[in-house]
């Protein structure tokens, strides 16, 4: 799917602004006339923290957005498309009172062709109903009417049981981040000519000094001719080709390399009839070889963190300023990568990373597939999961910054090991079959009995989240290192590259202790110092992603004090002690050949 841009054939109208808004109930209403009053709300942004009112913060069910707009009559010969970059989690879109489209899944874009549905030059009413409910069919997974993820159900105590029955219906996430909802990303109307470029796919490769771009263009319409031109970063013509698909060879190509090297980008322009579209293309290769992941043929070492889209007031809403700041902080720290834990991020972040040379492990919204039951038999997210993978790859396939796909985070892999294997392997194969660049595929595994988990070891890169010294062997870093070493012996025998995609300790900024006590900044820094010593001894460990880049908001529970505090930075991006240690460490670790066998 192409990102909406303005070209000499395309217009973009941004519908961001203050919209009309009303909170609803569990069920979608039939008649919007029932809504008696609207109040202002900012779009794009989550609605939860825009008003300091409990029913906003902890809302359960549908919410309604309304926007009146007028399109100019000059669009009469154009194709007109309404595009939502992300509505969390389920959306029903109405135009002038009629359903125009529906979408399930809160982190990927969807488009509705409204050419025949809008009246140009007249006021149009756009109405968006948004459902924030999460359950066993959604991604991420929620547990409706169940015990809280971070709570204790105290079974059998009559008063507690009675209290549970008294509780109102609510969202109970099976994951550790706040269920921010609403129109979280941009809403735009864009136009194309009636014959238009529908999609572009590029596959870069390298042949000696030359760069190769294999491309294909999907079009709709009766035009015949397609011209593809490639320009260098100075705007000089590098190569030209004709036709729906082909191979472009760039002599003495400059490669896209991760920061601090140069992430060189070419501009690929496609002309089809009167339609024009242009795309940034980075020439780089990615492959797994033995226990290494190679970028441009060289063993790469991942330095960075798992992140969240999470900020004060906006919730999970688009925050471009914070994206720029976070990438800058990663660069200052000498980092080169992050994982889009635990869902696909806004497209602007990937564009920024293409430009800044930050490597992305691109994750689906499949988090929480577990929690007691056999999710592979008892939950119903299967078909949706396949759709999410298809749409994610379709959206992000051309980004040079995207180096690997993560099918999901911390599913149940141990107790129903064969069911888990069957489920995740069919998705692994799906992802490989869909990705034109055939990047490595993984699923991120939680702390489990790795000897019983038969799935993680079969992924292209093994990604493990480990909390030795925090959730287990708490406060005892000697025992934590001893235990981690035993597990690493196991992975060494598997012979594949391993990334520690999460490890960490909560530290409340400002809590200090002379001896490293849990929750202090000193304990957090000491934790990484000790665990990193273990990682440094193993050549097959090809990356370290502390959890989390910054403190983030999550839902109420007795395990969290004002959010998850495992950040290297606070939620306001102030450094903890850990940030200074990591900055020194990462700035002295090269991108390539950090560990040689
Ligand atoms: C995990 C999860 C992450 C949590 C983290 C924690 O394993 O993947 O979503 O936030 O642990 O801090 O507990």
Boltz pocket constraint, residues with backbone or C-beta under 6 A from the ligand:
constraints:
  - pocket:
      binder: B
      contacts: [[A, 175], [A, 176], [A, 342], [A, 409], [A, 410], [A, 446], [A, 465], [A, 502], [A, 547], [A, 564], [A, 566]]
      max_distance: 6.0
